[in-house]
Amino acid sequence: MSSITERFIELGVRPADIMIPREDVDLKKWAVVACDQYTSEKDYWKDVEEYVGDSPSTLKLIFPECYLEDGDSEQRIKNINSTMASYMESGLFKTYENCFFLVKRTCGNTFRLGLMAALDLDRYSWDKDSKSLIRATEGTILSRIPPRKAIRKDAGLEIPHIMVLISDAKEKIIENLYAKKDQLEKVYETDLMKNGGKVEAYLVNSEKDLESVLSSFEKLTSDLDKSNPLLFAMGDGNHSFATAKSCWEDIKQNLSEEERKTHPARFCLVELENIFDPGLVFESIHRVLFNVPEDVFISELEKVADGIEYETVNCKNCIASRMKDQSVQGFGYCTEDKHVYVRVKKPKSNIAAGTIQRILDSLIGKGYQVDYIHGLDVTDKLGSEKGNIGIFLPAIDKATFFETIIKDGALPRKTFSMGEADEKRYYMECRKIK
């Protein structure tokens, strides 16, 4: 192991041997969106299946979550493993050794940048109050790990949709590479299916560039609070990363200390993104309560703060406008006949999503149902139906995101989303884990 690689591993990150399909493979059919999207829309995945046809595709290497309850999981997983082995044996892949990929994803009129890298699973914890270098940002639901583990435990490859955040306000790492992209080898460029925009990637493997990336990460790390050093915060794909961690914990029990240092399953390929990238948008995830009387909701709300101020407004847009004020904790709700903006005084949680989660936990414990909704319009429509309550939450402040995780620990589940469904990461790169 080279000294530069050892220095990287000290930081919980390292270059990887990254695999992509050879030049004659249609990458538009190869790349499909993350398996945890369109979970209630089987028609979306059927369209993808028809479009892909017999072509090589990551569709045949993943398990779309809309099919998890179909009762054929065992056969699907066997098919995934068989196809994975077939792709590897047939020489489908080209491997770029000991490198990073600089990735540019264009959606509409905006783009965002990323860096494909391997993170050290030994430096990660999903515990809410963890102080690990790599950590979860939202509550990890342990029941979601076993189905994913059944797929990964026998897999020879990982094909990640995981996006992990760094807080690089001076834009020294990913943005510096992008500034010199014309000097880097382009390894692929393709349009993405189903309104996914386009994606391109550049090879980062020269000694000079690796040293530059390493030095920037070392500087970023040196500025962290030594008692609570958060360098990598999970963005999308936390449960997939947690699954990789769980598999690694099983594998390493049978390895020597020397074998553990370099075993490929110790690391997980992810896309790193700078939280300050203007193309990276945090979307709110709202809530709808079903058949909950308003007075029951208000009663629970009054328990989670030392003071509540209510303002009846005309519509959801009035609520959205007021929620832009970051100086006060606030959220909105709607019923069949009203829209209300709520200001929370002396809240017991640092963010509105935490305040609401306390209410939801109590209501769910009493048998009421909740759903998590993308978009103000859908939340307003469902919340305005008789007996329901729609809850509008403000967007997370990117400038204070890392500070909030450090102070409060992992956020409540479904606190934020990095973009809309068709802006999520598409599967493209692969890496051997056996």
N, C-alpha and C positions, 0 to 999 in steps of 0.2 A: 504494500500500500504506500503510495507516494506521500511525501510530507504535506503537500497541498490538500490532498484528500483527507488526511488526518486532521488538518486544521479545520476543514469544512465540517467534519463529523463532530468536532468539539462544539459546533454551533447548531447541531441538530439537522443539518442539511448537507447534501452532497450532489455532485454530478451523477448521472445515471447512464446506463446502456439503454438507449431509447430506440424502439422499433416502430417503423411505419411500413405500410405495404409498398411493394415495388412499384415502379413507374407505370406498369400497364393496368393497374387496378383503378377502377373508377372511384375516386375518393368521395364524390358526392353520394354514392350509394354505400360506401364504406362507413361514413360517419353518421351516427344517429344520436338524438338528444338523450339526456340522462334518463335512466330507467324510472326515476321517481317523479317524472312529469306526466301529465295527462293521465293520471291514475283512475279517473272516472270516464275516460274517453277511449274505449277500445277501438272505435272507428279510426282514431288517429293512428294507432299502431297497426291496424289492418291495412290502412293506406300505405304506411311505410313498408309493410311486408310485400304488398303488391308492387311497389316501386322498385324494391331491391331485387325481387325475383331470385334467380340463381347466382347472382353476383356475390363475391366475397363482401361481407358486411359485419360490422360490430353488432348488428341486430341479432346475429346468430351466436353471439358470445355473451349476451346479457339476458336478464330476466325482467322484462317490463313489469312494474308492480301492479298494473291493472289485472294481471293474470294470477296473482299470488293465491287467490281464493278459488281457483278453477279445479283444484284437485288433481292436477297432473304435474305437480312440482318435481317429483322424482324423475320423471321422464324428461322434462325440460332441462334439468340439470345434467342428466346423462348426455343429452344432445349438445349442450353447451361444451362440456368437456371433450366430447368426441370431435366436434368441429374445431375446437381450439387446437387439439393435437394434430388434426388433419392440416390446418393452416400452417403450423410450425414445420411439419414433416415435408410439406410440398414446397418449401422455400418461398412462401408468400411474402416474407418480411425482409426488409433491409435494416441492419442494426447500425446505429451511430454510437460508438463507444465513448464512455466517460465525458459526457457533455451535458449542456443545458440546451433547451430550445427556447428562443424568444418567439412568443406567439402574439399575433395581432388578430383580433376578432372584430369585424365590422358588422354592425347591425344598423340599418337605416343610414342616418347621417352621422352617426357617432361610431367610435371604435374604442376598444380597451386593449391594454397590453398585459401579457402574462409571461411567466418564466416557468417552463417545465423543469422540475427538480424532484429529487427523492428526499423525503423527510424521515427522520429516525423515530421509529415507533417507541423506542425506549425512552424518548424524551416527551412523550405525550400522555396526558391523562384526561379522561372525561369527567372526573369528579368535579362537582359544582364549585368547590372551594380550592381547587388545585392551584398550585403555584409553579407548575411545570412550564418549560420553555415553549412547548406546543400544547395548546389546550382547546377544549370545546368552548364555543361561545353561546350555545343554547343547550337546554336540558337534553341529555341523552336518554332515549327510551330503550332500556335494555332488552325489551321484548322484540325490538326491531332487528337485533343483531343475529339471532339464530337462523332466520331464513337466508340472510346474506352470507352467513358463515357456511351454510350448507353448499353454497355455490363456490365460495373461494377456497375452501379447505383442500379440494382436490385439483384446483385449477393450476395450470402451468404458467398462465399469464395473468397480469392485471391490466385492465383497460379502464383508467380512472376518469370519473367526471368531477373529481374533487377540486374545489377552489379554496385556497388558503390565503388569508390576508397578512400583509406586512404593513407596518406604519412607517413609511419612508417619506416624511414631509419634504425633505430636500431633493427627493427624486434622483437619488444617486445610483440605484441598482438597475432596475428594469428600463427606466427612461434613458439612462446613459447608453445602454446597449442599442435601444431603438434609434438614438441619434446617429449611430454608425452602422445601421442595418445594411446600407449599400455595400459595406465592406465584408458582410457575412454571406455565407452560402445559403441560398433559399432551399429548404428541404421539401416544402410542399406549398401549394396554394390551390384552393378549391372553393366553389360555392357550396353552401350547405342546403340540404333539402328542407322543405316545409317552412319557408320563411325564416330560416336560420341565419341569413346573411352570408358572409364569407369569412374564411380563416386562412391565414398564411403563417409559416414558421421559418425561422432562421437558425442556423447551427452556431452554437457558442462553444468552442472547444480549444481555441488556441491558448497557450500557456499565459499569454499576456491578458487575454480576456477573462480567463478563470481567476487569475490573480487579482484583477480589478474587481470582479464580483465578490471574491473572498474578502478583500480589504474593506469593501463597502459594508458587507455583512458584519465584519468584526467591529467596525465603527458603530454600526447600529446597535450591536450587542453591548458594547462598552457604555452606551448611554442609558441602558436599562437599569431599573431599580434592582440591585443585587438580591434583595430579599423577596422580590416578586417579579421575576424577569419574563415578561410575555413578549416573545419575538414573533411567533406564528399563531394566528387566531383562525380557527376554522370558519370558513364562509359557507360554502355549499358542500354537501357530501359528508357531513360529520359522522353519520351512521356507517357509511362505507369505510371511513378511516378507522372508526372504532372496531369495525369487523376485522380489518387488517391487523389491528392491535391484538384482538382476541386470538386470532389465528397464530400470530407470532408468539404470544405467551404459551400456547400449546406446543409449538414447534421447538422453542428454545429449551424446554425441559429436557430434551434428549440430545442437547449439543454441549460440547465443551466450551469453556470460556473463549478459546481461540476461534472456534467455529462460529460462535455468536457474533464476533466482531465483523465478519464479512458476509454472513448468510444473507442472500437477497431478500428473504421474507422479513428481515429486520427493518427494511425500508419500504416506503410507499410512494409511488409516483403521484405528484399533484401539480396543479398549476398555481403558482404564487402570483398574487395580484396586489398592487399597492392600493391601499384604501383611499389614497388621495388622487387616484386616477379619475379625471373628470368623466370618463366614459363608463365608470362603474357606478351604477345607481342602486341605492337601497330602496326597495319598495316596502310599504307597510303591508302587513297581513292583518286583516280585520277579523272580527268575531261576530257570529250570530247565535243568540240564545233562542231556543225553541220552547214555546208554551211556558214562558216565565212571566208571571205577573210583574208589572213595573214596581209595585211596592215591595215585592220580595227582592228585586234587584237593588233598589235604593237602600233597603235595610242592610244588605250585605256591603254595599258601597260605604255606608256610614261607619262601618267597623274598621276600614283599612286606612283611615286618615284622621287627623285631629280637626279637620275642617273641610267642608265641601261647599262650593259655590256653583249654583246652577244658573244658566242663561238660556232661555228659550229663543231659538233662532228660526230663520225661515226655511233653511234647506241644508243639505249635506255640504254644499259649497261654502256656506257660511262657517260650518264646523271646520272644514279643511283650511280655510283662511286663518281661523283663530289658532289652529294647531301648529301653525308656523312659528308662533311665539315660543322660543326655547327658554325664556326666562321663568316660565311657570310650567308645572306639570299639568297637562290637560288632555282631555279626550272628548269624544262626542258619542251620543247614542240617539237612536231613533226608535219610535214605536209606530203603531198604526196611525196616530194622529199628531205626532210632534217630533221636532228635532231639538236636541238639547246639547249645549256645550258645557262641560264640567271642568272647573278648576279645582285642583286638589291641593289643599294646604297641609303642610307638614306630613307628607306621605311616608308610609313605612317602607316603600320601595323607591329606588332611585329613578326609575323610568315608569311611564304610564303602563307599559305592557306588564310590568311586575305588579303594579297595583291591581290591574284587571285580573291577572292570573290568580291572585289571592281570592278574588270574588268567584272566579270560575271553579277553583278547587272546591270551594264550599258548596256551590250550586250543583256541581257534578256529583259530589258526595251525597246530595239530597235527591239524586235521580234525574236531574234536568240534563238536557242535551245541548252540546255546543258544536259549531262547525267553524272552520278557519277559512277565510275568504280573501281572495285577491281582488282588489278593485273597489272603489267607492260605490260605483253604480250597482254592482251585484249586492253588496252589503246593504245598500239603501233599499233595494227592491225586496230582498228577503226580510230585512228588519222591519219593513213597513207592513208586512202581512200580519193579519190578526193574531194576537197572542205572542208574537215574536219581539225580540229586541236586537237591533243591529248596533254593534259597538265599533266606532271609528277610532283607529289609533294613529298617532303621528309617526312620521318616518324617523328612524334612528339617526342621530347626528353623527356623521362620519368623523368629525373633528374630535369628539369625546368618546368614540366607540371603545378604543383600547383602554382608556381611563376607566370607563364603566365596568368593563370585564375585570380589570384589576381590582376595582373597589368592591363590586357586588358579586363577582364570580359569574358562572354561566347564566345567561339570560333565560327567561321562560321559553319553552318551545314555541316555534312559529312566531318569533318576535319580528323577524325581518326576512326579506327575500332579496337576493342579488339579481334584480332584473325580472322580467316577465318570463313565462315558460319557454318561449321560443328563443330567448336570449341565454338560456342555461348552457353549460358546457356540453359540447358534442364529443362523443367518444372518438378518439383519433389515434393517439400514441399508445403503445403497449410496452410492457417490460416483463422479463422472465422473473418469476418468484420461486422457482425450483431449480 
